[in-house]
Amino acid sequence: MSIKSTEFSAKPSERRFGSNSKFTKQTYHNRNSCTSRGIKNIKVFDHSLSQTCRFIVMAFRFVVAVLAAVVFHRGSTEIPIAVPECSLIQYLDIGKSGLIQCSFNESFDVVTWYNVNERRPILLYHDGVKSGEGYTSGEFDIHANGSLVIETVAVEHEAVYTVTRAMSSAVSAVSYDISVYTTVTPATTIPVIDQCSYKFGNVCMKSTLNQIEVTCAIRGSRPAIYLSWNRRTHERDFILPSNYMNFTNNNITYTSRVTTKFSFEESTFLTLLVCQAFSVPLNLMKEENIILIERQIDYNSILTPDKKNVKIHSRMALSCNDRVLNLITWKRYNDRQTDAETMFVSIFQSSNPIQMTYKDYKLEVDGSLSLKNTLVEHEGLYACTHDNGVGGGIKLHNVSVIVDPMPAFPVVDGCNHQQYCVLEKEPRDALTCSVLGIRPEVSLEWRAFRQETPIVFTQHELKVTQKGDVYDVSLTVNYDITVTDQNKHTVECRAVGKNSELFSLSTKVDLLFNNVLLRERDSNISTIAIIVGALLTNIVIIAVVLVFTCRKRIARRRPIEMLNNDIAETIPMVKSDKGYSEKDERFIKQLKAKYEILYDSVQPIPYIKDMMYCVDKVFVEGGIDIMTGISERKLLWDKLGSYQEVVKGNCLKTKRQIIEGEPGYGKSTLTLQLLYDWCKSIPTSPLKEVDVIIYLRLRQLGGVYSIFSAIRRFILPRDSDISEEDIKEILSHMTSVLVLLDGFDEYPDQESTETDIYHILKKNMFQGFNVILTTRPSCVPNDFAPHSDRVRLTGFGEEARRKYVQKAVVGTNGAVDRIIRKLEENPVLGDLCQVPLFFVLFAHMTYEDEYYLTFNSVTSFFRYMICCFHSHMKNKMKDENVRKFELLEHEHQVLDKVAFQALSGNNPKLVWNREQLRNQLGHEFYDQYLRIGIFVEEEVLNIADTTNAPKHIQYETEVHFYHKTVCEWYAAHYVAEELSGRNTVCIGKILKNLDHLDLQYLYRFACGLNKIAGEKIIQYLQQKKGSKKFSILCRLEQEDNTVRFLKSVSDLVSSEETYIREDDSELLQRSTIQILDVASKNQIQITNLYLISTFSGFDGKDIRLQSGLSLSSLSSVEKISINQNGKGNPLSEEEVIGLIKYGIKSPIFKELWLHNCKLPSSIQPNTIPEEARLRNIKGPVYICNITHSNNSF
């Protein structure tokens, strides 16, 4: 072993190589001096070279020069070269093939290579013939451009080489001296700091009292890397006294180590030490690593924390110091000030701290800490330590979370939750008042409101009950007020003592005493009797007059009514200019009046009731496919150009259409747009020729068997004179009728064979009418589907999103770009925002919120969305009502269970009777959730089994969630709560009826709401076949596991093929697409994207799948393989070229393979993108119908 140690004062150049290196210090300096001269005569760098060696070298070069003169037959002076054709210092990796690079661009006939250190020729190239000992041994070869090839680089190849060449355009030879160094890259390509206690991001951190010794090392490198320790401030680095050494065991690789001692000065609390590597060749490794040293301090011994009271659900802001020129750490301690939680670290960087967000916290530009929605769990001691390298300070905040009671005043027993009331009491009695749900706890006091009141309070009983994070406090007292001549006295219950200053809590009560009341009451009886008698006499007189007057008027009116009825019966039905009768016109007018109300009140954001639009102002077409056939039991789909083609006669095979789409994909909005087109007689719409459109929401028709009854009761006004028989007669003579049946998946009687809806779908009724049925894909009626045209909605792609933002949110391109960019910054929302409903919410919320947050999970986005539902209404309320509102916002356990029970049943029930649900949840709770838009009410018919005609048919109100995913959100709270406290064996019981294929967001929400429950759910999913990819998405919901999630993504897409197969469930395909999107956004290499019988087409931007899903461009895909197994439609030339263009959007894309696909007979070469040629993109290895070799395009 050779060890060399030195103090820091040694120069870096002297530490570049170990003591056993072939080059001494003097050699190193000679090389540096020579490289500046460029082309020169050979100089011998080792002092041991003799005059004989010099003679040999000169003789060798003389032979080359003579040989060049013979070749070119003429003489010339040496031509100066401005730019060297060879790099004069080069590095080669040991164990690999090496190339000592030269670039002799012009033609040459003679090149020689010579090893100066070993004083031997290596290789001679003359007129295309290679010779020399190095060539014949196989150790060396020569490249076409004159570079020297070393088959396997070894440490012995570290030397000075001379290359001499003679060009065809010159007689004399030109020589270069090239210094070659051999290198070995260390296993860890960054200086390793041994004292790292823990890492925050990529910053090593260590705590110490006052002094610390730190060591930094690089192991297994060649050459030996010189290291030093510096202390960094915001201005510059200060060199620290250090002890450096390096040693080697094999004379090939070296271990370098440097140690220093650091002591804190009295005014410093943080310091940044930098281990710096010098003379690192060719980016062999990173040149520095840092360690942040924290001073261990008992905070309470040096300063008193600022007391910070923050109301629950409000914004918290904690100041520190300007972090632009500072080291800053934010930590949070629990009550015992142990186990500090590091939240933020900022190192002299105003725009790029280690991280800007931590959980729900945010590090502001000025170094302060903020939290948008403060909860009780955020209580604690927060410490900000700042230092600029010269001096620093500490800022402490002791945060307490304030929860106002609900209601926001003491509640007095008997007052029915009123802040002021009157109680009838005995002179000796008891009083009880309580504050409910308060934090921190307070004491209560009963007192007389007026000092002179003769009342005595005794036997004070104060009771404090903790309920979770809040307290219920009650005070019961006995009182005595027997000595009084007044019938009323006012008393007050109020908060007193510690913490009472945080609240303004007071309730006043007027006490009425019976003994005083009776005396007053007896004296007034006679007066009251006289007044009542007079009133009764007046009422009798008025009643007699009214009866006499009414009889006279009825007698006069009867002859006139009889005459009018006779005349009406003799008038024939008159037809309008369009061939409609007056009754037809009236019927159509009443239909359009109803439809206008529907399409004119579209609410993009449900919680903003005053933001309503006409459907035409917000409707944007998403993806629409039509089923073209069935092949091998698989549905084949093709893209429709416009929604209007759904009602074009020449595009349809039958008079029955099924429009299918997942919840939120715009089925109902599409039907409203069709109603608008018909009512407004849009010239371009095929509906302008339709006589009548009947639009019914099927969820309203439970128990309604007759469609004519449904039209009469749900479309026509209640006072309409058009009967069910009239409707039947009117429709019978219309030439063109369209029936829109919306929401078959919500139809209560979908199993019944007795309803008109059943017979219409079976074509037993309305055979000549066009009928459109909308439903979810899982609820397509199997009996009717084979005889119907099927259309599916596939959601919003990139183009549809841009159109919606520009049309319905904001018209300027800049604002559109900002909203779309926000979506791109939230890749986890890509799949969710393919659902038009949620993209609309995202777009409007982003536009309204200038400080819109970046979401790392679907859970965090949904939490924010639900918060918006509540906060919009809360901002409009008076202060005294806000507290109760906030309590109902966060206390929703009963609703959680209701939602869970609805989704976990065999037949999920997502519609409730209004009164039953209102009683179950509580009136205040229900009314609040209805006002903010989470609940939606709808009027339905209730047809009772009774012989009483008036009571047989009644209207009642049903309620459902704004969207099924909102129901999943509350059900997920129940699941998370249940699983967080139970053993793994109970998971199957809770989740057995929750199909993750249909309820993916419930599973993801539950994982994001509670970490313990999340781990159990992920383990549960990993045991289920085909759920591995979905479990990875569930892992993403646990935001503190982002690194683990990205590693799982990398393991999945980088190590093997990533398949999307024909028989994959839609959830599995969605999960795969989202994982690919996350990989692309994070530049994780996608080794091979493999589509098996799933490719449907290329629409110019995205790859369309048979399932209707789309694959947006992937910026990190290396290879794309498509295997259609001979199925599907033939690929067009445009689609093949489109796939090439799709691939080359990725900088690392190399290959496109098309297996067993029906391809065009030829592809024009001039249509292949030039970039594909330049990048040498490989074409198909085997293509059915066309055989290609594995050539580049």
Stockholm file with secondary structure:
# STOCKHOLM 1.0

chainA/1-1193         MSIKSTEFSAKPSERRFGSNSKFTKQTYHNRNSCTSRGIKNIKVFDHSLSQTCRFIVMAFRFVVAVLAAVVFHRGSTEIPIAVPECSLIQYLDIGKSGLIQCSFNESFDVVTWYNVNERRPILLYHDGVKSGEGYTSGEFDIHANGSLVIETVAVEHEAVYTVTRAMSSAVSAVSYDISVYTTVTPATTIPVIDQCSYKFGNVCMKSTLNQIEVTCAIRGSRPAIYLSWNRRTHERDFILPSNYMNFTNNNITYTSRVTTKFSFEESTFLTLLVCQAFSVPLNLMKEENIILIERQIDYNSILTPDKKNVKIHSRMALSCNDRVLNLITWKRYNDRQTDAETMFVSIFQSSNPIQMTYKDYKLEVDGSLSLKNTLVEHEGLYACTHDNGVGGGIKLHNVSVIVDPMPAFPVVDGCNHQQYCVLEKEPRDALTCSVLGIRPEVSLEWRAFRQETPIVFTQHELKVTQKGDVYDVSLTVNYDITVTDQNKHTVECRAVGKNSELFSLSTKVDLLFNNVLLRERDSNISTIAIIVGALLTNIVIIAVVLVFTCRKRIARRRPIEMLNNDIAETIPMVKSDKGYSEKDERFIKQLKAKYEILYDSVQPIPYIKDMMYCVDKVFVEGGIDIMTGISERKLLWDKLGSYQEVVKGNCLKTKRQIIEGEPGYGKSTLTLQLLYDWCKSIPTSPLKEVDVIIYLRLRQLGGVYSIFSAIRRFILPRDSDISEEDIKEILSHMTSVLVLLDGFDEYPDQESTETDIYHILKKNMFQGFNVILTTRPSCVPNDFAPHSDRVRLTGFGEEARRKYVQKAVVGTNGAVDRIIRKLEENPVLGDLCQVPLFFVLFAHMTYEDEYYLTFNSVTSFFRYMICCFHSHMKNKMKDENVRKFELLEHEHQVLDKVAFQALSGNNPKLVWNREQLRNQLGHEFYDQYLRIGIFVEEEVLNIADTTNAPKHIQYETEVHFYHKTVCEWYAAHYVAEELSGRNTVCIGKILKNLDHLDLQYLYRFACGLNKIAGEKIIQYLQQKKGSKKFSILCRLEQEDNTVRFLKSVSDLVSSEETYIREDDSELLQRSTIQILDVASKNQIQITNLYLISTFSGFDGKDIRLQSGLSLSSLSSVEKISINQNGKGNPLSEEEVIGLIKYGIKSPIFKELWLHNCKLPSSIQPNTIPEEARLRNIKGPVYICNITHSNNSF
#=GR chainA/1-1193 SS CEEEEEETTSCGGGGSSCTTSSSCHHHHHHHHHHHTTCSCCCCCCSTTCCHHHHHHHHHHHHHHHHHHHHHHCSCCCCCCCSSCSBCSEEEEETTSCEEECBCCCSCEEEEEEEETTTTEEEEEEETTEEESHHHHTTSEEECTTSCEEESSCCGGGCEEEEEEEEETTCSSCEEEEEEEEEEBCCSSSSCEETTCCEEETTEEEEEESSEEEEEEEEEEEBSCCEEEEEEECSSCEEECCCEEEEEESSSSCEEEEEEEEEECCTTCCEEEEEEEEESCGGGCSCSEEEEEEEECCCHHHHCCCEEEEEETTSCEEECCCCCTTSEEEEEEECTTSCSCEEEEEEESCSSCCSCSEETTEEECTTSCEEESSCCGGGCEEEEEEEECSSCEEEEEEEEEEEBCCSSSSCEETTSCSCSEEEEEECSEEEEEEEEEEEBSCCEEEEEESSTTCCCEEEEEEEEEEEETTEEEEEEEEEEECCSCSCSEEEEEEEEESTTGGGCCCEEEEEEEEHHHHHHHHHHHHHHHHHHHHHHHHHHHHHHHHHHHHHHHHHHHHHHHHHHHHHHHHHSCCCBCTTSCBHHHHHHHHHHHHHHHHHHTCBCSSTTCTTCCBCHHHHCCCCEEEEEEEEETTEEEEEECSCGGGGGCGGGCSSSEEEEECCTTSSHHHHHHHHHHHHHTTCTTSGGGGCSEEEEEEGGGCTTCCCHHHHHHHHTSCTTCCCCHHHHHHHHHTCSCEEEEEECGGGCTTTTCSSSHHHHHHTTSSCTTSEEEEEECGGGCCTTTGGGSEEEEEEECCHHHHHHHIIIIICCCHHHHHHHHHHHHTCGGGTTGGGSHHHHHHHHHHHHHCTTCCCCSSHHHHHHHHHHHHHHHHHTTSCHHHHHHHHHHHHCCHHHHHHHHHHHHSSSCCCEEEHHHHHHHHCHHHHHHHHHTTSEEEEEEEEECSCSCHHHHEEEEEEEEESSHHHHHHHHHHHHHHHHTTSCGGGHHHHHTTCCTTTCHHHHHHHHHHCHHHHHHHHHHHHTSTTCHHHHHHHHHTSGGGHHHHHHHHHHHHHSSEEEEETTSCHHHHHHHHHHHHHHHHTTCCBCEEEEESCEEEECSSSEEETTSCEECCCTTBCEEEEECTTCSSCCCHHHHHHHHHHHTTSTTCCEEEEESCCCCSCCCGGGSCHHHHHTTCBCCSCBTTBCCCSCBC
#=GC SS_cons          CEEEEEETTSCGGGGSSCTTSSSCHHHHHHHHHHHTTCSCCCCCCSTTCCHHHHHHHHHHHHHHHHHHHHHHCSCCCCCCCSSCSBCSEEEEETTSCEEECBCCCSCEEEEEEEETTTTEEEEEEETTEEESHHHHTTSEEECTTSCEEESSCCGGGCEEEEEEEEETTCSSCEEEEEEEEEEBCCSSSSCEETTCCEEETTEEEEEESSEEEEEEEEEEEBSCCEEEEEEECSSCEEECCCEEEEEESSSSCEEEEEEEEEECCTTCCEEEEEEEEESCGGGCSCSEEEEEEEECCCHHHHCCCEEEEEETTSCEEECCCCCTTSEEEEEEECTTSCSCEEEEEEESCSSCCSCSEETTEEECTTSCEEESSCCGGGCEEEEEEEECSSCEEEEEEEEEEEBCCSSSSCEETTSCSCSEEEEEECSEEEEEEEEEEEBSCCEEEEEESSTTCCCEEEEEEEEEEEETTEEEEEEEEEEECCSCSCSEEEEEEEEESTTGGGCCCEEEEEEEEHHHHHHHHHHHHHHHHHHHHHHHHHHHHHHHHHHHHHHHHHHHHHHHHHHHHHHHHHSCCCBCTTSCBHHHHHHHHHHHHHHHHHHTCBCSSTTCTTCCBCHHHHCCCCEEEEEEEEETTEEEEEECSCGGGGGCGGGCSSSEEEEECCTTSSHHHHHHHHHHHHHTTCTTSGGGGCSEEEEEEGGGCTTCCCHHHHHHHHTSCTTCCCCHHHHHHHHHTCSCEEEEEECGGGCTTTTCSSSHHHHHHTTSSCTTSEEEEEECGGGCCTTTGGGSEEEEEEECCHHHHHHHIIIIICCCHHHHHHHHHHHHTCGGGTTGGGSHHHHHHHHHHHHHCTTCCCCSSHHHHHHHHHHHHHHHHHTTSCHHHHHHHHHHHHCCHHHHHHHHHHHHSSSCCCEEEHHHHHHHHCHHHHHHHHHTTSEEEEEEEEECSCSCHHHHEEEEEEEEESSHHHHHHHHHHHHHHHHTTSCGGGHHHHHTTCCTTTCHHHHHHHHHHCHHHHHHHHHHHHTSTTCHHHHHHHHHTSGGGHHHHHHHHHHHHHSSEEEEETTSCHHHHHHHHHHHHHHHHTTCCBCEEEEESCEEEECSSSEEETTSCEECCCTTBCEEEEECTTCSSCCCHHHHHHHHHHHTTSTTCCEEEEESCCCCSCCCGGGSCHHHHHTTCBCCSCBTTBCCCSCBC
//
